[in-house]
Amino acid sequence: MIKEYFNIIILIWIGIALLLFPVLLKISAPYGRHTRKGWGAVLPNRLGWVIMETPSLIVFLIFSLTGQNSPSGLTWLFIVIWTVHYTNRAFIYPMRTHTKGKMMPLIIIAFAICFNLVNGFMNGFYFGTIRPGFQINLALDIRFITGVILFFVGAFINVQSDNILLSLRKKTTNGYVIPEGGVFKYVSCPNFFGEILEWGGFALMTWSPAALAFVIWTIVNLLPRGIDHHKWYKEKFPDYPAKRKAIIPFLL
């Protein structure tokens, strides 16, 4: 029965994402370069990142490590992947940003905390209770192999793109110039593209409904933001590369 109820929760969660998608296409989340007044109380941007990303790491580890099933086989790989990603997102990445003076609305932090709590719970609960274990022979499955390739290609693109953006911020007074290098040759937001590839690969390698819900939410969140970034670049820089797409090379 637990599995059936869990799958219903997954479907509801995916449904909420699909309902939210058209809203996000019309309203730019008010943080980063899209910061604007009228969204209530704010916190420093760096602190906001730490507060909103940490719950996903903590809740995931609690439910994956203390569930009915002890981790075994490739489950450990999936736990390590999640832990490394969110350790970077919650602690390392915020400390590397040059966002002194920039603020983030509390409402954005609150929404992100809710998302990360649900996301961390669903994926942790899946590994710790729903799925009894991922045996080593899964490593020969084409879904696993393809997923691993997608994940690490996406992770490389994500980290490379973040490094390019962080290096640009060191050289400018306002932190914004036309980024060049890497996958920026093709899209305005390769960091978002890389993250979508990452979690698409994760969903494929784990063949998990919780991971599928996560990648759907990732697309729903990052696709509209990538489009907003692309429009912002084109408005701010008259010489912005005309052939560069927003987030998906050659397509969008």
N, C-alpha and C positions, 0 to 999 in steps of 0.2 A: 504493500500500500504506500509505503514511503516514496518509492520511486514514482508511482503514479501521481501523487500529490506534488512531488518535486517537478515533474514534467509540466504539470498545469501551471505552477509558478513560473517556470521558464517561458511558457507560451504567453502568459499575462505580461511578463517583463518585456518580451519582444514586441508585444502589441503596444505597450506604452511607448517604446522607442519609435515605432512606426507612426504613431499619432503625434509625437513630438517633432518629428523630422520636418514637416512643412512649417512649423513655428520657428524652428532654428534657421530655416532658409530665409525667413523674413526679418528676424531680430538678431542682431549681432551681439554675442555675449560681451558685456562691458568690462573687459580687462585686457591688459597688454596694449597694443596699438589702438584698440577700439574702446579704451577707457573713456567714460563720459560721466557727467554729473547726473544726479537724480536717481541713483540706485541705492541710497541709504548709506549706512556706516561702512567704513573700509578698514582694511588691515594692510600692513606692508606686504608687497607682492611676494617677497621671499618667504615670509612667515606663512602666508596663505598657502603657498605650494606645499610646505611641510605639513601643515594641518590637514589639508584636503587629500593628500596622497597616502599618508601614513595608515589610515584605517584599512585600506585594501591589503596592505602587507600584513598587518597584525591579525585581522579577521581571517584571512586566507590561511595563515599558519596555524591558528587555533583550530580551525575546523578540519584542515587536512591532516594535522598531526595527532589530533585527539579524537578522531571519529571512530566508528565501529571497526574499521579496517586499518591495520597498521600499514604504513607505506611499504611497498615492495617493488622490485623490478624497476621499470621505467617511470613509475610514479615519482621516484626520487628526482629524476631528471626534470619532470614537469614542475615539481616543487622548487627546485633550484632555479629554473628559468624564471618563474614568477618572482621569487625572492630577489634575484639579481636585478630584474627590471624595476621593481618597485623600491628597492633600496636606492637605486640610481635616481628614480623619479622623486622620491620623498626627501632624500638627504643630499646626494652628491650634486645633482643638477641644480637645485636651488642655490647651493653654495657657490656654484660657478657662474651664476647669472650676474649681470651688471645692471641691476634694476633699482639702484638707490633712489629713493624718492617716489617710486612708482607704487601705486596702491591697487588693491583688489577688493571689490565689494563683498561684504559678508554674505550676501545672498548667493553669490556665485560659489563661495566656499561651502556654504550649507548644502547647496544642490550637489556639489562634487562629493561631499562627505556621504550623503545619502546614496549616491550612485556607487561609490567605492565600497560602502558597507554591504550593499546588496550584491555587488559583483564579487567581492572577496568571499562573502558567505557562500554564494552559489557554486563558485569554482572550488573552494575549499571543501564544502560539504560533498560535492560530487566525488572528489578524490578520496576523501576520508570515510564516506559512508555509502554512497550509491554504487561506485565502481569498486569491486573487490581488489583489483590490482591490475597492473599492466605488465605482463610478462616480457622477458627480454626478446622472445621470438617475434614480438610486434615490430622490432627494428627492421625486419625484412618485408614488412607490409608497405606497399607503394604509397599508401596514404601517409604513413609515418615518415617515409623518406622524403616525399614531396613537401610535407609540412615542415620538416626540419630545414630543408633548403630555403623555403619561403621565409621561415622565421629568421634565420641568420642573415639572409640577404636583406630583409627588412630592418633588422637590428643594425646592420652595418650602415645602411642608408640613413636611418634615424640618427645614429650617433655622429656620423660624418656631417650631416646637415646641421645638427645642433652645434658641432664644433665650429663650422663655418660661420654660423650666426653669432656665436659667442665671441669669435675673434673679430668680427666686424664691429661689435659693440664697444670693444676696447679702443677702436680707432676713430670713433665719431662722438660728437657731443650729444646727439639725440638718439644714437643707437640705430639709425635707419639709413641704409644705403642699398643700392641694388646688389643683392647677393650673387656671387658667381662661384663656379666650381662645382664638382660633383654632379648630382642630379638636378641642381638648380639650372643647369643648361636646358632642362626640359619642362620643369614645373616651378611654380612660385613657392610651394610648400612640400618639398621632398621629405621633410621630417614627418609630416602627417602621412604621406604616402608610405614611408617606411614603417610607421606604426600600424597602419592598416595591414600591410603585408605580414608584419610580425604576428599579429593576433589572428589573421587568417590562417597563417601557418600553424599557429598553436591549436586552433580549432580543428585543423586537418590532422595534425599528428596525434591529438588526444581523442579525436572523433567523439567529442563531448558536447551535449546540448548546452551546457553552461558556457563553454568556450564559444559556441556558435552565437549565443545571445550576446556575449561580450564583443565579438567582432562586429555584430550588427550595431550595437550601441556605439562602438568606436567609429564606424562609418557615419552613423547619424550625427555624431558630435563633430567629427573632424571634416567631413565633406563640406558642410555649410561654412565652417570657419575658414577652410582653405579657399573657398570661393570669395569670402569677404576679404581675406588677405590679398588675393589676386586683384580684386577691384581696387583695393587701397593702394597697392603698388602702382597700378596703371594711372590712378588719379594723381598720385604724388610725384611720379617720375615720367615726364613726357617722352623720354627716350627708352622707356621700358621695353624689353624684347617682345616684339609683336607675336612671335611664334611660340612663346612660352605659355604653357597651359597652367591651370590653377593647381591641380593636385595629382591627376593621373596622366602620365606622359602620353602625348599624341591624341588624347581623348577628351579630357575635361580639365 
